[in-house]
Amino acid sequence: MKNNHSFFVFLLLVASACGGKKETAAEDQSARPATPQQAMEQAMEQAERTIQQTTELQQPVEPVNFRELKELLPEKAAGFTRTNAAGETAGAMNIKISKAEGDYKDDSGKELRLLIMDTGGLGISLMSMAAWSSVTVDKEDDKGYERTTTFKGYKCFEKFRKNGESSELALLAEGRFVITATCRGCSMETLRSVVGAVQLSKLKNIR
């Protein structure tokens, strides 16, 4: 389980980014990628700037108390049973984020973590946690794949590793909730089942 210190550090980094200097168009044009990897990194950076620009005009809402998010953590899902649930609502420099986190284990001893986070629709937060939401990612090698797709009508990001390393499924719902499932040695279908066990329809009614 991530500790409170790391969560506050994240908030401070987000707050610092809000006041950071914006790159100019000339600077963007001068940074010409020399390799496909650099081209991808530049595309992701541009996506982050786009998210920030398109959400600056949106008025963020107050994130819900973490206890509401904890209620959305399923007790059982895809053969996993919840062993612990925790949450917190924290803020820094007028930025507030709520999160609920559940630890799960199945009969074989595999461990899974499910995180539900409410950013309040604050664009700079999404830029840090869900930059993939405004781009298309599709890459694969002998070790696994990473790609953007949709699940239950929402944009999501899949990262799968064949050798048993931790795989991830992240989903952005209603423009403010980031739901992430991670597991070592789990199939992507398992992660989809766990995320699907969260009552996503209830997020539409949270204000």
C-alpha positions, 0 to 999 in steps of 0.5 A: 500500500502506498503511504501518505507521504507519496500521495502528498508528494504527488499533490505538491508536484501537481501544484508546482506544475500548475505554476510552471512556465509554459513552453512556447510554440517556437520551442515545440517546433525546435525540438525535432525528434531523432528517433521513434521513441523521441517522437512518441515522447514528444507526442505524449508531451503535446497530449499533456499540453492539450489536456491542460489547455482544453481543461483550463476553462472547465471549472473543477468540482470538489472531489468527494470524500474518500469514504464514498469511493471506498463504498465502490470497492467490491468485496469480491471480484474475478476470484479475488477477495478484498483483504484491506481497504483504505482511503484519504482526501488530501490537498495542497495549494487549493488542489484536492484529490480523493482516493480509495484503495483495495488490496485483494488476494485469490486462493493461489496467493496472487495479489491485486490492487484496485485504486479509485481516484477522484481528481475533481476534473482538474486538468493538470491532475489528469495530465499526470495520471491519464495522459493516455486519455487523449492519444492512441497507444499501440505497441507490442514486443515479445514481452507484452503490449501497451495500448489504449482501448475502450471498456464499458464505453470509457477510454482505458489503457492496458499494459500487459507483461507475459513473463508475470511482471505486474500488468495494469488496466487504467480507466478514465470515467466521467472526466475525473475518476481514474480507476486502476487495477494492477496485478502480478501474473494476472491476465488482462481479462482478470483485470477487466473483470475486477474493474468491471466489478466497480459500479461505474454507473454510480460515478455518473451521479456523484457530484 
